Amino acid sequence: MDHSGRHIPVRSRFLWAGCALALATASSALAQDPTARSMVGPGQMPQIQKPLSRPEGWPGDKGNAADTTRTHHVLSSILPNPGGSLELLLVNGKDAAKKPGKSDVLQAGFEETLPAGADGATDQPAGIQSLDNARVIARVGPEVVLEGDLLTPSALAWLDKVSGGLTPEQVRELKTQICRQVVKQHVESLVVYVDACRTIPEDRIPEIEKKVNEAFDQQQLPRLVKEAGVANSFEYDMLLRSRGQSLDRIRKTFFERALAQQWVQQKVVQNGEIPHAEMIAWYQNHLDEYEYPARVRFEQLTVKVTPARPRPLAWNMLAAMGNDVMQGKVFADIARSQSEGPTATTGGSYDWTTQGSLVSKAIDKAVFTLPVGQLSSILDDGLTLHIVRVIERNDAGRTPFIDAQVEIRGKLTDERRKREMDEYLALVRERTPVWTIFDDEPAGGPPQAVTQTGSQPPRTMR
């Protein structure tokens, strides 16, 4: 009966119930996906084709108007309690479940076993395809993390290059390894995103997402298109879809991470200046970090003693080179043309060298004792002879506090921010359930088998 008391046929009630269910489903999907297409406006309602086919003997088709069992069809069991368990389906006032084979109603728990192929794998019915990268990897509060959320464009491009010749099982293992490596970081970001969505008004989310997507299209998308070697975003989306990914999914991940980053910055606010006394105390407790050894820059001329060149001859050759420098010739030119040292090709110069780091003890002692700019005497280092000249030298010392305070303030600021960040993350983890397929995995072992059913996996608090 309608509100005016008129009798509405069962078929009409069924059609209206179907429309209500469709609208309820569309509204739910729109609320969950702000980017979904908007609902049709007034005057644009879709027309329902007639006649509507349904199994013969559909519950409620028979009986008189006073028969209350007419309302006990499938839709009437679902609509009063969306998401709830199905009520007992009555046919002519009796429980259909008690008469196996006597009802035309397909029970909700029914599972059809598909025939196995010759190789033992289950053949898929015609027209049915598995969704690539749609395996559930983790759940963070109400959010589900799919394999495709963790396989970035660069990871997919790498898989595309290395998967040639690999079996589907080997490609699957590679994807699992990638997910195992990146899921922790992704979950950390998603925990913050879930916390942000708890506080931000629901009607503000679409506006924020629109702005973030605009930033993505202007700043990130051109770079991704260029790196992929395609002409435009449409071709890039087609390339991603061929690899089991999509541009919309990448936008979604970018939005979640961007919102999480902004939310953290608002939650972890650096208030107040670092006290001067705190900086001095930190400096006093880390004096060894500000001590530095003596260091020097110098030039070197070298002649080696060989069987064909005895020591006296090598000595005279090196003395002649030193005399040329004393007479005004360029040290670097003589080193490049005559020296046999390891830096001869660069003019014999050595960059900043700390005391005690040189292999030759004779050279190490000379460059840290000679006056700057003065040539040394000939240094005998066994089978090698040297002349050195110090270009610049800094004695050992300690950076004074006045020169180190800017660096110290930055370190203390970073420590305070990290401490506040850890406290915030610990708080949101306590109230956000997190589950991943790797939770029960032994250290270094393979992941546990994951069943692709609609059942809720066990969840742990992190």
C-alpha positions as CSV (number, residue, x, y, z in Angstrom):
1,M,0.0,0.0,0.0
2,D,1.3,3.5,-0.7
3,H,0.7,6.6,1.5
4,S,-2.7,7.2,-0.2
5,G,-3.9,3.7,0.6
6,R,-3.6,2.4,-3.0
7,H,-2.4,-1.1,-3.5
8,I,1.0,-1.3,-5.2
9,P,1.7,-4.5,-7.2
10,V,4.6,-6.7,-6.0
11,R,6.5,-6.1,-9.2
12,S,6.3,-2.3,-8.8
13,R,7.4,-2.6,-5.2
14,F,10.3,-4.7,-6.4
15,L,11.3,-2.1,-9.0
16,W,11.1,0.8,-6.6
17,A,13.2,-1.2,-4.0
18,G,15.8,-1.9,-6.8
19,C,16.0,1.9,-7.5
20,A,16.3,2.7,-3.8
21,L,19.1,0.2,-3.5
22,A,20.9,1.6,-6.6
23,L,20.7,5.1,-5.3
24,A,21.9,4.1,-1.9
25,T,24.8,2.3,-3.5
26,A,25.7,5.3,-5.7
27,S,25.5,7.7,-2.7
28,S,27.8,5.4,-0.7
29,A,30.3,5.2,-3.5
30,L,30.2,8.9,-4.0
31,A,30.9,9.5,-0.3
32,Q,33.8,7.2,-0.4
33,D,35.3,8.5,-3.6
34,P,35.1,12.3,-3.9
35,T,36.4,12.1,-7.5
36,A,33.5,9.9,-8.6
37,R,31.0,11.3,-11.1
38,S,28.2,13.3,-9.6
39,M,24.7,11.8,-9.3
40,V,22.1,12.5,-12.0
41,G,20.0,15.6,-11.5
42,P,16.2,16.1,-11.6
43,G,14.6,15.0,-14.8
44,Q,17.6,12.8,-15.7
45,M,16.6,9.6,-13.8
46,P,17.5,6.5,-15.8
47,Q,14.6,4.5,-17.3
48,I,14.1,0.9,-16.1
49,Q,13.6,-1.5,-18.9
50,K,10.6,-3.7,-18.9
51,P,9.8,-6.4,-18.5
52,L,12.2,-7.3,-15.7
53,S,13.2,-10.9,-15.8
54,R,13.5,-12.9,-12.6
55,P,13.3,-16.6,-11.8
56,E,10.0,-18.4,-11.9
57,G,8.3,-18.7,-8.6
58,W,10.1,-15.7,-7.1
59,P,9.1,-15.3,-3.5
60,G,6.1,-13.0,-3.2
61,D,4.8,-13.6,-6.7
62,K,1.9,-15.8,-5.5
63,G,-0.7,-15.3,-2.8
64,N,-3.4,-12.9,-2.1
65,A,-3.1,-9.3,-0.9
66,A,-3.5,-10.3,2.7
67,D,-0.5,-12.7,2.4
68,T,2.2,-11.1,4.5
69,T,4.9,-13.4,3.0
70,R,4.8,-11.3,-0.2
71,T,7.2,-8.8,1.4
72,H,9.8,-11.5,2.2
73,H,11.9,-11.2,-1.0
74,V,15.7,-10.6,-1.2
75,L,15.5,-6.8,-1.3
76,S,13.2,-6.5,1.6
77,S,15.8,-8.5,3.6
78,I,18.6,-6.2,2.7
79,L,17.2,-2.7,2.7
80,P,16.0,-2.4,6.3
81,N,19.5,-3.1,7.6
82,P,22.2,-2.2,5.0
83,G,25.4,-4.1,5.6
84,G,23.7,-6.5,8.0
85,S,23.3,-10.2,7.8
86,L,20.5,-11.5,5.6
87,E,17.2,-12.5,7.3
88,L,15.7,-15.9,6.8
89,L,14.0,-16.0,3.4
90,L,10.4,-17.3,3.7
91,V,8.6,-18.9,0.9
92,N,4.8,-19.2,1.5
93,G,5.5,-18.7,5.2
94,K,8.2,-21.5,5.5
95,D,11.9,-21.4,5.8
96,A,13.4,-22.1,2.3
97,A,16.7,-23.2,3.8
98,K,14.9,-26.3,5.4
99,K,14.0,-27.6,1.9
100,P,17.2,-28.1,-0.1
101,G,16.5,-28.3,-3.8
102,K,12.9,-27.1,-3.3
103,S,13.6,-23.4,-3.6
104,D,14.6,-21.2,-6.5
105,V,16.6,-18.9,-4.2
106,L,20.4,-19.0,-4.3
107,Q,21.7,-19.0,-0.8
108,A,24.2,-16.2,0.1
109,G,26.9,-18.6,1.2
110,F,26.9,-20.5,-2.1
111,E,30.4,-20.9,-3.7
112,E,30.8,-22.4,-7.2
113,T,33.8,-24.6,-7.8
114,L,35.3,-23.8,-11.2
115,P,36.6,-26.7,-13.2
116,A,40.4,-27.2,-13.1
117,G,42.4,-27.1,-16.3
118,A,44.9,-29.7,-17.4
119,D,47.7,-28.0,-15.5
120,G,45.7,-28.0,-12.3
121,A,44.9,-24.2,-12.4
122,T,41.4,-23.0,-12.2
123,D,40.0,-21.8,-15.5
124,Q,38.2,-18.5,-15.5
125,P,34.7,-18.3,-17.0
126,A,34.5,-16.5,-20.3
127,G,34.3,-12.7,-19.8
128,I,35.9,-12.7,-16.3
129,Q,39.3,-11.3,-15.9
130,S,41.4,-11.0,-12.7
131,L,42.3,-7.5,-11.6
132,D,46.1,-6.8,-11.9
133,N,47.7,-5.4,-8.7
134,A,44.4,-5.6,-6.8
135,R,45.7,-7.9,-4.0
136,V,45.1,-6.5,-0.5
137,I,48.5,-5.8,1.1
138,A,47.5,-3.9,4.2
139,R,44.6,-2.2,6.0
140,V,45.0,1.0,8.0
141,G,41.9,1.8,9.9
142,P,39.1,2.1,7.2
143,E,41.7,2.4,4.4
144,V,42.7,-0.6,2.2
145,V,46.2,-0.7,0.7
146,L,46.3,-2.5,-2.6
147,E,49.3,-3.9,-4.3
148,G,48.9,-1.2,-7.0
149,D,49.2,1.5,-4.3
150,L,52.7,0.4,-3.5
151,L,54.0,-0.3,-7.1
152,T,55.1,3.1,-8.2
153,P,55.5,4.0,-11.9
154,S,59.3,3.5,-11.6
155,A,58.8,0.1,-10.0
156,L,56.4,-0.9,-12.7
157,A,58.8,0.3,-15.4
158,W,61.6,-1.8,-13.8
159,L,59.3,-4.8,-13.6
160,D,58.4,-4.4,-17.3
161,K,62.1,-4.5,-18.2
162,V,63.1,-7.5,-16.1
163,S,59.9,-9.6,-16.4
164,G,60.7,-10.8,-19.9
165,G,61.2,-14.6,-19.8
166,L,60.1,-14.9,-16.2
167,T,57.2,-17.1,-15.2
168,P,54.0,-15.5,-13.7
169,E,55.0,-16.9,-10.3
170,Q,58.5,-15.2,-10.5
171,V,56.9,-11.9,-11.4
172,R,54.5,-12.3,-8.5
173,E,57.4,-12.8,-6.1
174,L,59.2,-9.7,-7.4
175,K,56.0,-7.7,-6.8
176,T,55.8,-9.1,-3.3
177,Q,59.4,-8.2,-2.5
178,I,58.8,-4.6,-3.6
179,C,55.7,-4.4,-1.5
180,R,57.6,-5.8,1.5
181,Q,60.2,-3.1,1.2
182,V,57.9,-0.1,0.9
183,V,54.8,-1.0,2.8
184,K,56.1,0.2,6.2
185,Q,56.7,3.8,4.9
186,H,53.3,3.8,3.1
187,V,51.5,2.6,6.2
188,E,53.2,5.3,8.3
189,S,51.9,8.0,5.9
190,L,48.4,6.4,5.7
191,V,48.1,6.3,9.5
192,V,48.5,10.1,9.6
193,Y,46.1,10.5,6.6
194,V,43.4,8.5,8.5
195,D,44.0,10.7,11.6
196,A,43.6,13.8,9.4
197,C,40.3,12.5,8.0
198,R,39.0,12.0,11.5
199,T,39.2,15.8,12.2
200,I,38.8,17.5,8.8
201,P,35.1,18.1,8.1
202,E,34.0,15.7,5.4
203,D,32.6,18.4,3.1
204,R,36.1,20.0,3.0
205,I,37.9,16.9,1.7
206,P,36.8,17.3,-1.9
207,E,38.0,20.9,-2.0
208,I,41.4,19.9,-0.5
209,E,41.7,17.0,-2.9
210,K,40.9,19.3,-5.9
211,K,43.7,21.7,-5.0
212,V,46.2,18.8,-4.4
213,N,45.2,17.3,-7.7
214,E,45.8,20.6,-9.5
215,A,49.3,20.8,-7.9
216,F,49.9,17.2,-9.0
217,D,48.9,17.9,-12.6
218,Q,51.0,21.1,-12.8
219,Q,54.2,19.9,-11.0
220,Q,54.4,16.1,-11.0
221,L,52.5,14.9,-14.0
222,P,54.6,16.7,-16.7
223,R,57.8,15.1,-15.2
224,L,56.2,11.6,-15.1
225,V,55.0,11.9,-18.7
226,K,58.5,13.0,-19.8
227,E,60.2,10.2,-17.9
228,A,57.8,7.7,-19.4
229,G,58.7,8.9,-22.9
230,V,55.1,9.5,-24.0
231,A,53.4,12.5,-25.6
232,N,50.7,13.4,-23.1
233,S,48.8,12.4,-20.0
234,F,46.3,10.2,-21.9
235,E,49.1,8.1,-23.4
236,Y,50.7,7.9,-19.9
237,D,47.4,6.6,-18.4
238,M,47.2,4.0,-21.2
239,L,50.8,2.9,-20.4
240,L,50.0,2.7,-16.7
241,R,46.9,0.6,-17.4
242,S,48.9,-1.8,-19.5
243,R,51.0,-2.4,-16.4
244,G,48.1,-2.8,-14.0
245,Q,48.2,0.8,-12.7
246,S,46.3,4.0,-13.5
247,L,46.7,7.7,-13.3
248,D,43.7,8.0,-10.9
249,R,45.4,5.6,-8.5
250,I,48.6,7.6,-8.6
251,R,46.7,10.8,-8.0
252,K,45.0,9.2,-5.0
253,T,48.3,8.1,-3.4
254,F,49.8,11.5,-4.0
255,F,46.8,13.2,-2.3
256,E,47.0,10.9,0.7
257,R,50.7,11.5,1.2
258,A,50.4,15.3,0.6
259,L,47.5,15.6,3.1
260,A,49.5,13.5,5.6
261,Q,52.6,15.7,5.2
262,Q,50.6,18.9,5.7
263,W,48.8,17.4,8.7
264,V,52.0,16.4,10.4
265,Q,53.3,20.0,9.9
266,Q,50.3,21.3,11.7
267,K,50.4,18.8,14.5
268,V,54.2,19.1,15.1
269,V,54.6,22.8,15.4
270,Q,57.9,24.2,16.5
271,N,57.1,26.7,19.3
272,G,59.6,28.9,21.0
273,E,63.3,29.6,20.6
274,I,66.0,27.2,21.7
275,P,67.3,28.6,25.0
276,H,70.9,29.9,24.9
277,A,71.9,27.9,28.0
278,E,70.6,24.7,26.4
279,M,72.9,25.3,23.3
280,I,75.9,26.0,25.5
281,A,75.2,22.8,27.5
282,W,75.0,20.8,24.3
283,Y,78.3,22.3,23.1
284,Q,80.0,21.4,26.3
285,N,78.8,17.8,26.1
286,H,79.9,17.4,22.5
287,L,83.3,19.1,22.5
288,D,85.0,16.3,20.6
289,E,82.7,16.9,17.6
290,Y,84.1,20.4,17.3
291,E,87.8,19.5,17.6
292,Y,89.7,19.3,14.3
293,P,93.2,18.1,13.5
294,A,95.9,20.0,11.8
295,R,95.7,20.0,8.0
296,V,97.8,21.2,5.2
297,R,97.9,21.8,1.4
298,F,101.3,21.2,-0.3
299,E,103.2,20.6,-3.5
300,Q,105.6,17.7,-4.2
301,L,108.4,16.8,-6.6
302,T,109.5,13.2,-6.7
303,V,112.2,11.1,-8.3
304,K,112.4,7.3,-7.9
305,V,115.6,5.3,-7.3
306,T,115.8,2.4,-9.8
307,P,118.6,-0.1,-11.0
308,A,119.0,2.1,-14.1
309,R,119.0,5.2,-12.0
310,P,121.2,4.8,-8.8
311,R,120.6,7.0,-5.8
312,P,123.3,9.6,-6.6
313,L,121.9,10.1,-10.1
314,A,118.3,10.4,-8.7
315,W,119.6,12.8,-6.1
316,N,121.2,15.1,-8.7
317,M,118.0,15.0,-10.8
318,L,115.8,16.1,-7.9
319,A,118.3,18.8,-6.8
320,A,118.2,20.3,-10.3
321,M,114.4,20.4,-10.2
322,G,114.5,22.2,-6.8
323,N,117.1,24.7,-8.1
324,D,114.8,25.5,-11.1
325,V,112.0,26.4,-8.6
326,M,114.4,28.5,-6.6
327,Q,115.3,30.4,-9.7
328,G,111.7,31.3,-10.4
329,K,110.3,28.6,-12.6
330,V,106.7,27.5,-12.0
331,F,106.5,24.6,-9.6
332,A,103.5,23.0,-11.3
333,D,105.2,23.1,-14.8
334,I,108.3,21.3,-13.4
335,A,106.2,18.7,-11.7
336,R,104.2,18.0,-14.8
337,S,107.2,17.6,-17.0
338,Q,109.8,15.9,-14.7
339,S,108.3,14.6,-11.4
340,E,107.4,11.0,-10.9
341,G,105.0,11.5,-8.0
342,P,101.3,10.3,-7.9
343,T,100.0,13.9,-8.5
344,A,102.5,14.9,-11.2
345,T,99.9,15.3,-13.9
346,T,98.0,17.9,-11.8
347,G,101.1,19.9,-11.0
348,G,102.2,17.9,-7.9
349,S,99.6,19.5,-5.6
350,Y,97.9,17.8,-2.7
351,D,94.5,19.1,-1.4
352,W,93.8,19.4,2.3
353,T,95.5,16.6,4.2
354,T,95.2,15.9,7.9
355,Q,98.2,15.2,10.1
356,G,99.1,11.5,10.3
357,S,97.1,10.5,7.2
358,L,100.1,10.4,4.8
359,V,101.9,7.0,4.2
360,S,105.3,8.7,4.1
361,K,106.4,9.7,7.6
362,A,109.2,11.9,6.3
363,I,106.7,13.9,4.2
364,D,104.1,14.0,7.0
365,K,106.6,15.5,9.4
366,A,108.0,18.0,6.9
367,V,104.7,19.5,5.7
368,F,103.6,20.1,9.3
369,T,106.8,21.7,10.4
370,L,108.1,23.7,7.4
371,P,107.2,27.4,7.2
372,V,104.5,28.1,4.6
373,G,106.0,28.8,1.1
374,Q,109.4,27.4,1.9
375,L,111.0,24.5,-0.1
376,S,112.1,21.5,1.9
377,S,115.5,19.8,1.6
378,I,115.6,16.5,-0.2
379,L,113.6,14.0,1.8
380,D,114.9,10.4,1.6
381,D,112.0,8.0,1.7
382,G,113.8,4.8,0.9
383,L,113.5,4.1,-2.8
384,T,111.9,7.5,-3.5
385,L,113.2,11.1,-3.0
386,H,111.0,14.1,-2.5
387,I,111.0,17.9,-2.3
388,V,107.8,19.5,-0.8
389,R,106.5,23.0,-0.4
390,V,103.6,24.0,2.0
391,I,100.9,26.1,0.3
392,E,98.6,26.5,3.3
393,R,98.3,25.0,6.8
394,N,95.8,25.1,9.7
395,D,96.9,24.0,13.1
396,A,94.8,21.7,15.2
397,G,92.1,23.4,17.3
398,R,88.5,23.5,18.3
399,T,85.6,25.4,16.6
400,P,84.5,28.1,19.1
401,F,80.9,28.2,20.4
402,I,80.2,31.5,18.6
403,D,80.9,29.8,15.3
404,A,79.1,26.6,16.1
405,Q,75.9,28.0,17.7
406,V,73.9,28.2,14.4
407,E,74.6,24.6,13.7
408,I,73.8,23.6,17.3
409,R,70.5,25.5,17.2
410,G,69.6,23.5,14.0
411,K,70.5,20.2,15.6
412,L,68.4,20.9,18.8
413,T,65.5,22.1,16.6
414,D,65.6,18.9,14.6
415,E,65.8,16.8,17.8
416,R,62.8,18.5,19.3
417,R,60.8,18.1,16.1
418,K,61.7,14.4,15.8
419,R,60.7,13.9,19.5
420,E,57.3,15.5,19.0
421,M,56.9,13.6,15.7
422,D,57.5,10.3,17.5
423,E,55.1,11.2,20.3
424,Y,52.4,12.1,17.7
425,L,52.9,9.0,15.6
426,A,52.8,6.8,18.8
427,L,49.5,8.4,19.7
428,V,47.8,7.8,16.3
429,R,49.1,4.3,16.1
430,E,47.4,3.4,19.4
431,R,44.0,4.4,18.0
432,T,44.5,3.1,14.4
433,P,44.3,-0.6,13.7
434,V,46.9,-1.7,11.2
435,W,47.3,-5.1,9.4
436,T,49.6,-6.2,6.7
437,I,50.1,-9.6,5.0
438,F,53.7,-9.6,6.3
439,D,52.7,-9.3,10.0
440,D,53.1,-13.0,10.7
441,E,56.0,-13.6,8.4
442,P,59.1,-15.1,10.0
443,A,62.2,-13.0,9.8
444,G,63.7,-13.4,6.3
445,G,61.0,-15.9,5.3
446,P,58.3,-15.8,2.6
447,P,55.0,-14.1,3.3
448,Q,52.1,-16.1,4.6
449,A,49.5,-17.2,2.1
450,V,46.8,-14.6,1.6
451,T,43.2,-15.6,0.8
452,Q,41.4,-13.3,-1.5
453,T,38.0,-13.5,0.2
454,G,35.7,-11.0,1.7
455,S,36.5,-12.0,5.2
456,Q,38.2,-9.5,7.6
457,P,41.8,-10.5,8.4
458,P,43.1,-10.4,11.9
459,R,44.3,-6.9,12.8
460,T,46.9,-5.8,15.3
461,M,47.4,-2.4,16.9
462,R,50.6,-0.5,16.1
